[in-house]
Amino acid sequence: MLFAAAIGMLVIMELAGGCGIEKTDGSKISDMSYEMVEEEDIPKELKGKIEEKKAADFKLTYESDSYLYVIRGYGEQETGGYSIQIPECYLTQNAVVFRTNLIGPTKDEKINTAPSYPYVVVRMQNPDKNVIFQ
């Protein structure tokens, strides 16, 4: 019985020794090229996922062929007139960083009083890395 416990402890120690925290370097390697995707060019399956999530704040990625689609939605807004700015989209050693800002309507802008669901869809060559939304 004692022998089995000792073997069990050795196995656990060996497995734990193989685990570790990998340091990640979040520094920018290069800007990522991307293109904005118009509503009519969004893949049908992705369009359905966006429709399901659009009422709440959401972040989503979708892979198709050799492309990566990155989607950022800001949920229901009280009015229209919102836009989304993409100040940064770049590659690091371990990830793609995708930063967006929601821009509200200006005071003098004539806006639609119906609720809106602002989101942006971009497409890029798939770098096979995780996406970090900021």
C-alpha positions as CSV (number, residue, x, y, z in Angstrom):
1,M,0.0,0.0,0.0
2,L,2.8,2.4,0.9
3,F,4.6,1.5,-2.3
4,A,1.5,2.4,-4.4
5,A,1.2,5.7,-2.6
6,A,4.9,6.5,-3.3
7,I,4.5,5.6,-7.0
8,G,1.4,7.8,-7.1
9,M,3.3,10.7,-5.6
10,L,6.2,10.3,-8.1
11,V,3.7,10.4,-11.0
12,I,2.0,13.5,-9.7
13,M,5.4,15.2,-9.2
14,E,6.5,14.3,-12.7
15,L,3.3,15.7,-14.2
16,A,3.5,18.9,-12.2
17,G,7.1,19.4,-13.2
18,G,6.1,19.5,-16.8
19,C,3.6,22.3,-16.2
20,G,4.6,25.9,-16.1
21,I,3.6,29.4,-17.0
22,E,4.9,30.5,-20.4
23,K,5.9,34.2,-20.4
24,T,4.2,35.9,-23.3
25,D,5.7,38.9,-25.0
26,G,2.9,41.3,-25.8
27,S,5.0,43.7,-27.9
28,K,3.9,44.5,-31.4
29,I,5.6,42.6,-34.2
30,S,3.6,44.1,-37.1
31,D,0.3,45.7,-38.0
32,M,-2.3,43.2,-39.3
33,S,-3.9,43.9,-42.6
34,Y,-7.6,43.5,-42.6
35,E,-10.7,44.5,-44.6
36,M,-14.1,45.6,-43.4
37,V,-16.8,43.2,-44.3
38,E,-20.1,44.6,-45.6
39,E,-23.4,43.1,-44.3
40,E,-24.0,41.2,-47.6
41,D,-20.6,39.6,-47.6
42,I,-20.8,38.1,-44.1
43,P,-20.9,34.3,-44.3
44,K,-24.4,33.0,-43.6
45,E,-23.4,30.9,-40.5
46,L,-21.6,33.9,-39.0
47,K,-24.5,36.2,-39.7
48,G,-26.7,33.9,-37.6
49,K,-24.3,33.9,-34.7
50,I,-24.2,37.7,-34.8
51,E,-28.0,37.9,-34.9
52,E,-28.1,35.7,-31.7
53,K,-25.6,37.8,-29.8
54,K,-26.2,41.4,-31.0
55,A,-28.5,42.5,-28.2
56,A,-25.6,42.2,-25.7
57,D,-22.0,43.4,-25.7
58,F,-20.0,40.6,-27.5
59,K,-16.6,39.6,-29.0
60,L,-16.5,36.8,-31.5
61,T,-14.1,35.2,-33.9
62,Y,-15.0,32.9,-36.8
63,E,-12.7,30.9,-39.2
64,S,-13.6,30.2,-42.8
65,D,-11.3,28.9,-45.5
66,S,-8.0,30.7,-44.8
67,Y,-9.7,33.7,-43.3
68,L,-10.2,34.8,-39.7
69,Y,-13.2,37.0,-39.1
70,V,-13.1,39.2,-36.0
71,I,-16.3,40.7,-34.7
72,R,-16.9,43.2,-32.0
73,G,-20.5,44.2,-31.0
74,Y,-21.6,46.8,-28.5
75,G,-25.1,45.6,-27.8
76,E,-28.3,47.5,-27.9
77,Q,-27.9,51.3,-27.9
78,E,-30.9,53.6,-27.3
79,T,-30.6,55.4,-30.7
80,G,-28.8,55.2,-34.0
81,G,-25.8,57.3,-35.1
82,Y,-23.1,55.1,-33.5
83,S,-19.9,54.1,-35.3
84,I,-17.0,51.9,-34.3
85,Q,-13.3,52.9,-34.7
86,I,-10.5,50.4,-34.9
87,P,-7.4,52.3,-33.7
88,E,-5.2,49.1,-33.5
89,C,-5.0,45.7,-35.0
90,Y,-1.6,44.1,-34.7
91,L,0.3,40.9,-34.3
92,T,2.3,39.9,-31.2
93,Q,4.4,36.7,-30.7
94,N,1.3,34.8,-29.4
95,A,-1.8,36.7,-30.5
96,V,-3.6,39.2,-32.6
97,V,-4.6,42.4,-30.6
98,F,-7.8,44.0,-31.8
99,R,-8.8,47.3,-30.2
100,T,-12.0,49.1,-30.9
101,N,-13.9,52.2,-29.6
102,L,-17.6,52.9,-29.8
103,I,-18.2,56.4,-31.0
104,G,-21.6,58.0,-30.1
105,P,-23.6,60.4,-32.2
106,T,-22.7,64.1,-32.1
107,K,-25.1,66.5,-30.5
108,D,-26.0,68.3,-33.8
109,E,-26.3,65.0,-35.7
110,K,-29.8,64.0,-36.8
111,I,-30.3,60.5,-35.4
112,N,-32.8,57.7,-35.7
113,T,-34.6,57.3,-32.4
114,A,-35.0,53.5,-32.8
115,P,-32.6,51.3,-30.9
116,S,-29.5,50.2,-32.8
117,Y,-27.0,47.3,-32.5
118,P,-23.6,48.6,-33.6
119,Y,-21.0,46.0,-34.5
120,V,-18.0,45.7,-36.8
121,V,-16.8,42.7,-38.8
122,V,-13.3,42.5,-40.2
123,R,-11.6,39.7,-42.2
124,M,-7.9,38.9,-42.3
125,Q,-5.6,36.1,-43.4
126,N,-5.8,33.6,-40.6
127,P,-2.6,33.9,-38.5
128,D,-3.5,30.8,-36.4
129,K,-3.3,32.8,-33.2
130,N,-5.7,33.8,-30.5
131,V,-7.4,37.2,-30.6
132,I,-7.1,39.6,-27.7
133,F,-10.0,42.2,-27.7
134,Q,-9.2,45.5,-26.0
